[in-house]
């Protein structure tokens, strides 16, 4: 049974080793998520320390997936912090551990992050992924709309990937006061 939960600052330190291992597994397995393989575990932990600090400051939402108690997936929601962006957020770091893939965990995390966005008053979401990645098919299936493609955007071990930018309007924005 997979459980999706919102990480709290109190849970952050306990979750840090599993989050670092999850990021290392994804990057070393070929995911284009800001890092290049091989990813040292300490570098992965450093990233998560910063992300969890942003969560503690109310700038980010972190959702995790647990399978039989083990942390096997994560997705983050970076809340826009500019005055004209209070209605939007960016989905980042959708990761599912290689040993837990093929069970619908990524889809469940995406549905949960959309709910979390609405709870935070965010009605417009954006994200990006490399063209041809499994995630691209997932986003399309979940109703995300392609906004465009940036060629040669992300460096990968064997060259560059084109990045597809997606958005999803969750609800109509509230009128300006």
Residue pairs with C-beta under 8 A, 6 or more apart in sequence:
1 67
1 68
2 65
2 66
2 67
2 72
2 103
2 104
2 105
2 108
3 65
3 66
4 63
4 64
4 65
4 108
4 109
4 112
5 63
5 64
5 66
6 61
6 62
6 63
6 116
7 15
7 52
7 55
7 62
7 63
7 64
9 52
9 55
9 56
12 52
12 55
12 56
15 52
15 64
15 71
16 45
16 48
16 49
16 52
17 45
18 70
18 71
19 44
19 45
19 48
19 52
19 64
19 71
19 74
20 41
20 42
20 44
20 45
20 47
20 48
21 41
21 44
21 97
22 71
22 72
22 73
22 74
22 95
22 97
23 33
23 35
23 39
23 44
23 47
23 48
23 93
23 95
24 39
24 40
24 41
24 44
25 95
25 97
25 98
26 33
26 95
26 97
26 98
27 33
27 35
27 36
27 37
27 38
27 39
27 44
28 37
28 38
28 39
29 98
30 37
30 156
30 157
31 95
31 133
32 129
32 130
32 133
32 154
32 156
32 161
33 93
33 95
34 47
35 43
35 44
35 47
36 155
36 156
36 157
37 157
51 60
51 62
51 76
51 93
52 62
54 60
54 78
55 61
55 62
55 76
58 79
59 78
59 79
59 81
60 76
60 77
60 78
60 79
61 76
61 77
61 79
61 113
61 116
61 117
61 120
62 74
62 75
62 76
62 77
63 74
63 75
63 76
63 77
63 109
63 112
63 113
63 116
64 71
64 73
64 74
65 71
65 72
65 73
65 74
65 96
65 100
65 105
65 108
65 109
66 72
67 100
67 103
67 105
72 96
72 97
72 99
72 100
72 105
73 95
73 96
73 97
73 100
73 105
73 106
73 109
74 93
74 94
74 95
74 109
75 91
75 92
75 93
75 94
75 95
75 109
75 110
75 112
75 113
76 91
76 92
76 93
76 113
77 89
77 90
77 91
77 92
77 113
77 116
77 117
77 120
77 122
77 125
78 89
78 90
78 91
78 92
79 89
79 120
79 122
80 86
80 87
80 88
80 89
80 90
80 122
86 121
87 121
87 122
87 123
87 124
87 173
87 174
88 122
88 123
88 124
88 125
88 126
89 117
89 120
89 122
89 124
89 125
89 126
90 125
90 126
90 127
91 110
91 113
91 125
91 126
91 127
92 127
94 106
94 109
94 110
94 113
94 127
94 135
96 105
96 106
96 109
106 135
106 138
107 138
107 141
107 142
110 138
110 139
110 142
111 142
113 125
114 125
114 168
114 170
117 123
117 125
117 170
118 170
118 171
122 170
123 169
123 170
123 171
123 172
123 173
123 174
124 167
124 168
124 169
124 170
124 173
125 167
125 168
125 170
126 147
126 165
126 166
126 167
127 139
127 144
127 165
127 166
127 167
128 153
128 163
128 164
128 165
128 166
129 135
129 136
129 139
129 163
129 164
129 166
130 136
130 153
130 154
130 156
130 161
130 162
130 163
130 164
131 149
131 161
131 162
131 163
131 164
132 161
133 161
136 164
139 166
140 146
142 168
143 168
144 166
144 167
144 168
145 166
145 167
145 168
146 164
146 165
146 166
147 165
147 166
147 167
148 164
148 165
149 162
149 163
149 164
149 165
150 162
150 163
150 165
151 160
151 162
152 160
152 161
152 162
153 160
153 161
153 162
153 163
154 160
154 161
154 163
